[in-house]
Amino acid sequence: DMLVDIHKQIPDLVLLDIDMPLGMDGFEVCKHIQADVELKEIPVIFLSAASDVRNKVKGFEIGAVDYIPKPVLPGELTARIQTHLNSSQLKNDLKKSEEKYRLMMESIVDPVYIVSSEYMIEYMNPKMIERIGENSVGKTCHLALHGLDKPCKWCVFDKVSKGESIETQIVSPKDNR
């Protein structure tokens, strides 16, 4: 069974036809791949003579990254496969980088948070969550950290966003800490 074999050596890309000889069509195989946690990141490309718009739309709706109608122009298949392999590699590299960054941020012993240019908290490490008693991602920093309705008078965001290094101590009016 192809779906059992695919776990033995997970491919970098799957190229499927819609019409397949083993009882399942390509759409069903693609659905199984997309539903499998280990496989769902594998790019799936349909290569099929069934080139009507409904098939193309269905292919994309169930998770295919491309749909190439037969007959294929010389070099087109290779070029599209290479494009999707490169894209997949970039996604994997980004995912690894994000995981490394997340682990680094979570292992810092000091409270750390990241704020958007609109003063919205985008990230809090576990020590920051522990410090203020809740995960306030999505709230404004002045409200979550200090109980204020507008940006703090002492806010250093403008200086930090210009790349300036700031060291400051603040006593929060929310809890006098």
N, C-alpha and C positions, 0 to 999 in steps of 0.2 A: 504494500500500500504506500503510495507516494507521500501521504501526510505523516505516516510513521517514519519513513526513511528520511524525510526532511529534517527531523530532529537529530539524526545521527551525524549529519554534517550540514549545519545551517548555511544556506547559500547567501551570497551578497545581493542577489537579485533573482526574481522568478519571472520567467517568460512563459506566458500561458496562451493557449488557443481557447476559444469558447467551446468548440466541439472537441471532446476528448473521448478516447475509446473505453475507458474503465468505468463507465456508469455515471460518474460525476462530470458536470460540465465545468468549464473554467471559472464561471461565476461562483459556483459552489466551493471550488478549491480556494479561490480568492477570499471568500467569506470565512472559511476555516482558518486561513492564514491570518486574517485581520482579527479574528476572535482569540487567537493564541497569543498569550503574553510574550512568549519567547520569540515569536515570529512576526508580530505585527509591524515591526519597524523595517522589515524587508520590503524594498520597492517591488511592486508587481506591475509588469507591463503585459498588456494584451496584444497579441499579434494574431489577427484573424481576418479571414475573407468575409466574415459577417460584419460588414462595415456600415450598416445603417445607423442613423443617429441614436435610436433607442438603445442599441447595444453599447455604443460609446458612452452615452450618459449613464447607463446602468453600471458599466465598468468603473467609471469615476466615482459614482455614488457608493459603491461597495469598497472603495479604497485603492483602486489602481492609480499609479502615478502617470501612466501613459497608455494610449491605445493606438496601435499602428495597423492600418489596413493593409491587407495583402492585395496585390503584389507590392513588395517593398522596393523602393528605389535603391540602387547600389550605394553602399556606404551609409544609408540612413539608419538602418538598424544598429550598426556599430556605433554611430555617433550618438544616437538616443540612449543606448545602453551606457555608454561612457558618461554622458551627461548625468544620468540618474545615479550611477555609481559614485561619481564625484559629489553630487548633492547628498547622497546617503552618508558618505565619508565625512563631509562637513557637519552634518547633523550629529553624527556619532562623536566627532571631536568636540563639538559644542556641548553635548550632553556630558561628556567626561570633564570638560572644563568647568561646567556649572556644578557638577558633583564635587569636584576638588574645592571650588570656591565655597560651596555650602559647608563642607566639612571643616574648612579653615575657619569660616565665620562662626560656626557652632562650637569650635574648640577654644575660641578666645575667652579668657577668663573675665574680661571686662564687659560691661554692658555696651552693646553696639546696635545702632539702628541706622537705616538708610532712608533718606527723605527725598521726595521729588521736588521739582522747582515750585510746585503748588503747595508745599509743606505737608504733603501726604506721606505717611509712613509706608514704605514699600517693603521693608524687611526689618525684623528684630531677631537678634540672636537669643538663645535661651536665657543668658544672663540678664538681658534687657527685659525680657518677659517676666523673669523672676523679680527684677528690681521694681517694676511698676505694677506687678500683680496681674497682668493680662496681656494677651497678644493684641496689640492695637493697630495691626496692619490695616490700612484703609482709612484710618482716622488722621486728623491733622496732628502734627507733633505738639503744637502749643496746647491743644485740648487734652490729648492723651497724657502728656508728660507733666503739664503744669496747670491744667484746669482752666486755661484761658481761651476766650472766644476769638482772639486775633493773634497774629504773630507776636512773639515776645519782643520787648524793647531791647533786650540783650542778644537777640538772634544773630548768629554769626554766619548764617547761610550764604549771604551775599559774598562775604570774604572767602569762605570755603569754596564756593562755586567758581571763584576766580583763580583758584589754585593756591590761595594763601594758606599757610599753616597757622592754626589757631590753638592756643591752649588757654582754657578758661575754667573757672569754677563758678557754679550757679547754685543758689539756694532756691529750690522750687517753692513757689507760693502754695502749691497744692498740698505738700506734706512737710515743708521745712527741712527737707533732706538735701 
